Amino acid sequence: MRDESVAVRWGDRVIAVLIVLNLIAAAVFAVAAIGTVVWEHLLLSMLSAKYGGRVDEAGLVWAMRGLMAAGIVAVLPVDRCLRALRGVVASVRDGDPFDHRNARRATTIGWALLAIQLLDLGFGAIVWLIARTGADAATWQPSVGGWLSVLVAFVLARVFAAGARLRDDLEGTV
């Protein structure tokens, strides 16, 4: 039985938009990283004017590049997560959520979320390094909710696998 609920219809649309925005973010990070190379002298002079030599401007530029690189790398697990989630939503819409493919999709989501959390730890290390230079830096703390979502995704993968096995057993008895 197909599920045409508002949540399923809008969920698919929102995920489609997020996939496009994720790719746009990758392009923005790449252009910004290239800009730090092309206009490095201008960036260094701006940082020197702002901090008056109180920070290691060259080190700060490399830290900025590290943040941009982390953003570019994060695009891949985010894309994998969104595309797998879109597959789950499609199977719900089609009325067949307890499918072995959804168990694999949920596992993919779990691994992608784990990769994002590990990248976030790297992001935190870079923010810490920037703060140590004396430059203005954002605050950072590990995401408890993010780590919990990794666990939830892997548990749901097992739930989907068990549901798919039960469905297979039921079809085999009919």
QUIQUI-V895473 format. One record per residue. N is the residue number from 1. PSI is psi in whole degrees, -180 to 180 (* if undefined). Layout:
N/PSI + N/PSI
//
This chain:
1/124 + 2/145 + 3/108 + 4/30 + 5/160 + 6/-42 + 7/-41 + 8/-45 + 9/-50 + 10/-33 + 11/-44 + 12/-42 + 13/-44 + 14/-43 + 15/-41 + 16/-43 + 17/-42 + 18/-35 + 19/-45 + 20/-45 + 21/-36 + 22/-43 + 23/-37 + 24/-41 + 25/-40 + 26/-44 + 27/-41 + 28/-45 + 29/-41 + 30/-45 + 31/-42 + 32/-42 + 33/-44 + 34/-39 + 35/-34 + 36/-22 + 37/-49 + 38/-43 + 39/35 + 40/-44 + 41/-40 + 42/-44 + 43/-44 + 44/-40 + 45/-36 + 46/-43 + 47/-38 + 48/-41 + 49/-38 + 50/-45 + 51/-8 + 52/35 + 53/5 + 54/-14 + 55/164 + 56/95 + 57/-42 + 58/-42 + 59/-36 + 60/-40 + 61/-42 + 62/-36 + 63/-39 + 64/-41 + 65/-38 + 66/-41 + 67/-42 + 68/-40 + 69/-42 + 70/-40 + 71/-41 + 72/-44 + 73/-36 + 74/-21 + 75/-38 + 76/-55 + 77/-32 + 78/-43 + 79/-46 + 80/-43 + 81/-49 + 82/-41 + 83/-38 + 84/-42 + 85/-38 + 86/-37 + 87/-39 + 88/-46 + 89/-41 + 90/-40 + 91/-34 + 92/-44 + 93/-39 + 94/-4 + 95/19 + 96/64 + 97/-30 + 98/75 + 99/145 + 100/-30 + 101/-35 + 102/-31 + 103/-44 + 104/-39 + 105/-43 + 106/-37 + 107/-43 + 108/-43 + 109/-43 + 110/-46 + 111/-39 + 112/-43 + 113/-37 + 114/-44 + 115/-41 + 116/-41 + 117/-39 + 118/-40 + 119/-36 + 120/-37 + 121/-40 + 122/-41 + 123/-44 + 124/-39 + 125/-41 + 126/-42 + 127/-41 + 128/-43 + 129/-41 + 130/-45 + 131/-35 + 132/-24 + 133/-15 + 134/-2 + 135/161 + 136/134 + 137/148 + 138/161 + 139/160 + 140/145 + 141/151 + 142/149 + 143/105 + 144/-41 + 145/-36 + 146/-45 + 147/-37 + 148/-37 + 149/-33 + 150/-48 + 151/-45 + 152/-42 + 153/-43 + 154/-36 + 155/-43 + 156/-31 + 157/-42 + 158/-38 + 159/-46 + 160/-40 + 161/-45 + 162/-42 + 163/-40 + 164/-40 + 165/-43 + 166/-41 + 167/-43 + 168/-44 + 169/-40 + 170/-42 + 171/-31 + 172/-21 + 173/-12 + 174/*
//
